[in-house]
Amino acid sequence: MISTEPAVLVLEDGRRYEGRAYGARGRTLGEAVFATGMTGYQETLTDPSYAGQIVMQTAPHIGNTGVNDTDKESSKIWVAGYVVRDPSRVVSNFRAQRSLDDDLVSDGVVGISGIDTRAVTRHIRSFGAMRAGIFSGADYELSQTEQLGAVRSGAEMAGQKLSSIVSTHERYQVPAVGERIGSVAVLDLGVKTSTLNYLAERGFDVEVLPESVTADEVRALAPDALFYSNGPGDPEASESHVELLQDVLRGGTPYFGICFGNQLLGRALGFGTYKLPFGHRGINQPVLDRTTGRVEITSQNHGFAVDAPREGVVDSPAGFGRVEVSHVSLNDDVVEGIRCLDIDAFSVQYHPEAAAGPHDSMYLFDRFRDMILAKKSAALGADTNFVEAPSEGDHE
């Protein structure tokens, strides 16, 4: 049953959108952003990358397939708040175990429905992502001045380090599926379950590490490669992760990063990062792979990007050899991928696990596997070709 209780979405520039309470009642604050996916709302809600954000779905009808335990990308809903136009009155899917509203209430996520999401989207596209708040229940009765004051007192996304909130606190392993070919250390900055499963399906024991892990602890595991996951927050506030990555890269360990991991590779190589006006969020973002000339439709969720030269090969300012931008956005020419030419490292700004989303970029997990196998093969060849020099006593 659709609620008739009032609620309001308040933006930091004073814009107000009246609607109906949805999910939990109360007050929530965060950065207002929009996601353009027509499907996959459960994967969006449980993506830790959305921590600290009030997410608005541009698709008008949300919730008709309900929710289940299989499609969750983490243990809980991470969004700070949820905005939809028309929540489904009924759940109609054989896989559904609960309604979306049930999970929003149980996880304490304050939402709002019944507003013109097209108008809010156009406003954010024009003026950029901004702080916002949703007020319902007793908080709806606050004066407009009090509500706006609460919004403007909220934290800006720039400068926030949120990985410590979403990361695992304890190391754990996802064992390889099928023939084991090696191990991958995954720095959990907000990793999604599908990512871990896809790595395991390619024959890797996946060692999932908390974001507080040190370089010495990573080296003690002797992984065949390092992987940085997606995650929320400002990459400029994650210098410890940049220094860890630089240390591991200098040791010759192969690296693959996605989303936040792309931004951190960029910073490790010596490039800067910057905040996008309204970011890329959704499962229909077009990207050009310059290596193959192929256009991919990708799943994305990022509000920051790498500031690196788009054309040609350049030298890494941090001394890691030659680097090129391998992928670019076809919407706004934002850097969507980096490839190192003198070390075994690459990254992309999107989510190749496609949960939810298209499968155009799944090949990247295979590219990562092939890079590791090539590294292991080269090391094995060097060992077998080594001939120990004879000692003086061996001369005839």
Solvent accessible surface area in square Angstrom, and as a share of the most:
residue,aa,sasa,rsa
1,M,218,0.97
2,I,34,0.17
3,S,26,0.17
4,T,122,0.71
5,E,77,0.34
6,P,62,0.39
7,A,0,0.00
8,V,0,0.00
9,L,3,0.01
10,V,1,0.01
11,L,0,0.00
12,E,38,0.17
13,D,68,0.35
14,G,32,0.30
15,R,122,0.45
16,R,69,0.25
17,Y,28,0.11
18,E,96,0.43
19,G,15,0.14
20,R,77,0.28
21,A,1,0.01
22,Y,17,0.06
23,G,1,0.01
24,A,17,0.13
25,R,96,0.35
26,G,15,0.14
27,R,110,0.40
28,T,18,0.11
29,L,62,0.31
30,G,13,0.13
31,E,12,0.05
32,A,4,0.03
33,V,1,0.01
34,F,14,0.06
35,A,2,0.02
36,T,34,0.20
37,G,4,0.04
38,M,141,0.63
39,T,93,0.54
40,G,15,0.14
41,Y,18,0.07
42,Q,14,0.06
43,E,27,0.12
44,T,23,0.13
45,L,2,0.01
46,T,3,0.01
47,D,4,0.02
48,P,4,0.03
49,S,6,0.04
50,Y,8,0.03
51,A,7,0.06
52,G,30,0.29
53,Q,10,0.04
54,I,2,0.01
55,V,0,0.00
56,M,5,0.02
57,Q,5,0.02
58,T,39,0.23
59,A,6,0.04
60,P,60,0.38
61,H,95,0.42
62,I,4,0.02
63,G,4,0.04
64,N,63,0.32
65,T,56,0.33
66,G,4,0.04
67,V,2,0.01
68,N,10,0.05
69,D,82,0.43
70,T,108,0.63
71,D,38,0.20
72,K,57,0.24
73,E,8,0.03
74,S,26,0.17
75,S,95,0.61
76,K,83,0.35
77,I,11,0.05
78,W,43,0.15
79,V,7,0.04
80,A,24,0.18
81,G,0,0.00
82,Y,0,0.00
83,V,1,0.01
84,V,0,0.00
85,R,90,0.33
86,D,57,0.29
87,P,9,0.06
88,S,24,0.16
89,R,186,0.68
90,V,106,0.61
91,V,58,0.34
92,S,84,0.54
93,N,61,0.31
94,F,190,0.79
95,R,99,0.36
96,A,27,0.21
97,Q,107,0.47
98,R,75,0.27
99,S,32,0.20
100,L,4,0.02
101,D,54,0.28
102,D,71,0.37
103,D,18,0.09
104,L,0,0.00
105,V,77,0.44
106,S,87,0.56
107,D,62,0.32
108,G,49,0.47
109,V,7,0.04
110,V,9,0.05
111,G,0,0.00
112,I,0,0.00
113,S,1,0.01
114,G,30,0.29
115,I,8,0.04
116,D,70,0.36
117,T,2,0.01
118,R,158,0.58
119,A,38,0.30
120,V,1,0.01
121,T,17,0.10
122,R,177,0.65
123,H,13,0.06
124,I,1,0.01
125,R,135,0.49
126,S,83,0.54
127,F,139,0.58
128,G,9,0.09
129,A,21,0.17
130,M,19,0.08
131,R,41,0.15
132,A,1,0.01
133,G,0,0.00
134,I,0,0.00
135,F,0,0.00
136,S,0,0.00
137,G,29,0.28
138,A,88,0.68
139,D,30,0.16
140,Y,54,0.21
141,E,134,0.60
142,L,53,0.26
143,S,56,0.36
144,Q,116,0.52
145,T,111,0.64
146,E,95,0.43
147,Q,1,0.00
148,L,38,0.19
149,G,39,0.38
150,A,15,0.12
151,V,1,0.01
152,R,121,0.44
153,S,88,0.57
154,G,16,0.15
155,A,73,0.56
156,E,95,0.43
157,M,10,0.04
158,A,55,0.43
159,G,54,0.52
160,Q,45,0.20
161,K,79,0.34
162,L,14,0.07
163,S,1,0.00
164,S,55,0.36
165,I,104,0.53
166,V,13,0.08
167,S,8,0.05
168,T,29,0.17
169,H,149,0.66
170,E,130,0.58
171,R,132,0.48
172,Y,94,0.36
173,Q,90,0.40
174,V,33,0.19
175,P,83,0.52
176,A,22,0.17
177,V,88,0.50
178,G,69,0.67
179,E,146,0.65
180,R,135,0.49
181,I,36,0.18
182,G,0,0.00
183,S,14,0.09
184,V,0,0.00
185,A,0,0.00
186,V,0,0.00
187,L,1,0.00
188,D,8,0.04
189,L,0,0.00
190,G,0,0.00
191,V,12,0.07
192,K,4,0.02
193,T,59,0.34
194,S,20,0.13
195,T,0,0.00
196,L,9,0.04
197,N,65,0.33
198,Y,48,0.18
199,L,0,0.00
200,A,1,0.01
201,E,93,0.42
202,R,38,0.14
203,G,2,0.02
204,F,0,0.00
205,D,22,0.12
206,V,0,0.00
207,E,17,0.08
208,V,0,0.00
209,L,3,0.02
210,P,24,0.15
211,E,22,0.10
212,S,81,0.52
213,V,19,0.11
214,T,70,0.41
215,A,18,0.14
216,D,96,0.50
217,E,92,0.41
218,V,3,0.02
219,R,121,0.44
220,A,87,0.67
221,L,48,0.24
222,A,79,0.61
223,P,21,0.13
224,D,37,0.19
225,A,0,0.00
226,L,1,0.00
227,F,0,0.00
228,Y,0,0.00
229,S,0,0.00
230,N,0,0.00
231,G,8,0.08
232,P,6,0.04
233,G,9,0.09
234,D,10,0.05
235,P,0,0.00
236,E,103,0.46
237,A,32,0.25
238,S,1,0.01
239,E,76,0.34
240,S,62,0.40
241,H,2,0.01
242,V,5,0.03
243,E,104,0.47
244,L,11,0.05
245,L,0,0.00
246,Q,32,0.14
247,D,50,0.26
248,V,6,0.03
249,L,7,0.03
250,R,160,0.58
251,G,67,0.65
252,G,33,0.32
253,T,30,0.17
254,P,4,0.02
255,Y,0,0.00
256,F,0,0.00
257,G,0,0.00
258,I,0,0.00
259,C,1,0.01
260,F,4,0.02
261,G,0,0.00
262,N,0,0.00
263,Q,5,0.02
264,L,0,0.00
265,L,0,0.00
266,G,0,0.00
267,R,50,0.18
268,A,0,0.00
269,L,0,0.00
270,G,36,0.34
271,F,22,0.09
272,G,33,0.32
273,T,21,0.12
274,Y,76,0.29
275,K,74,0.31
276,L,11,0.06
277,P,92,0.58
278,F,51,0.21
279,G,7,0.06
280,H,10,0.04
281,R,8,0.03
282,G,7,0.07
283,I,33,0.17
284,N,71,0.36
285,Q,19,0.08
286,P,29,0.18
287,V,0,0.00
288,L,47,0.23
289,D,0,0.00
290,R,80,0.29
291,T,73,0.43
292,T,84,0.49
293,G,54,0.52
294,R,119,0.44
295,V,76,0.44
296,E,0,0.00
297,I,70,0.35
298,T,3,0.02
299,S,9,0.06
300,Q,5,0.02
301,N,8,0.04
302,H,8,0.03
303,G,11,0.11
304,F,12,0.05
305,A,0,0.00
306,V,0,0.00
307,D,80,0.41
308,A,6,0.05
309,P,64,0.41
310,R,62,0.23
311,E,128,0.58
312,G,51,0.49
313,V,76,0.44
314,V,41,0.23
315,D,110,0.57
316,S,8,0.05
317,P,88,0.56
318,A,37,0.29
319,G,66,0.63
320,F,14,0.06
321,G,27,0.26
322,R,112,0.41
323,V,3,0.02
324,E,36,0.16
325,V,7,0.04
326,S,4,0.02
327,H,2,0.01
328,V,7,0.04
329,S,5,0.03
330,L,87,0.44
331,N,102,0.53
332,D,74,0.38
333,D,73,0.38
334,V,6,0.04
335,V,0,0.00
336,E,0,0.00
337,G,0,0.00
338,I,1,0.01
339,R,84,0.30
340,C,9,0.06
341,L,49,0.24
342,D,76,0.40
343,I,46,0.23
344,D,51,0.27
345,A,3,0.02
346,F,12,0.05
347,S,1,0.00
348,V,0,0.00
349,Q,0,0.00
350,Y,0,0.00
351,H,4,0.02
352,P,1,0.01
353,E,1,0.00
354,A,10,0.07
355,A,14,0.11
356,A,19,0.15
357,G,23,0.22
358,P,40,0.25
359,H,125,0.56
360,D,40,0.21
361,S,5,0.03
362,M,37,0.17
363,Y,52,0.20
364,L,0,0.00
365,F,0,0.00
366,D,44,0.23
367,R,64,0.23
368,F,0,0.00
369,R,70,0.25
370,D,73,0.38
371,M,31,0.14
372,I,0,0.00
373,L,70,0.35
374,A,62,0.48
375,K,80,0.34
376,K,78,0.33
377,S,71,0.46
378,A,68,0.53
379,A,57,0.44
380,L,115,0.57
381,G,26,0.25
382,A,64,0.50
383,D,103,0.54
384,T,99,0.58
385,N,119,0.61
386,F,147,0.61
387,V,129,0.74
388,E,138,0.62
389,A,82,0.64
390,P,88,0.56
391,S,68,0.44
392,E,157,0.70
393,G,75,0.72
394,D,93,0.48
395,H,127,0.57
396,E,223,1.00
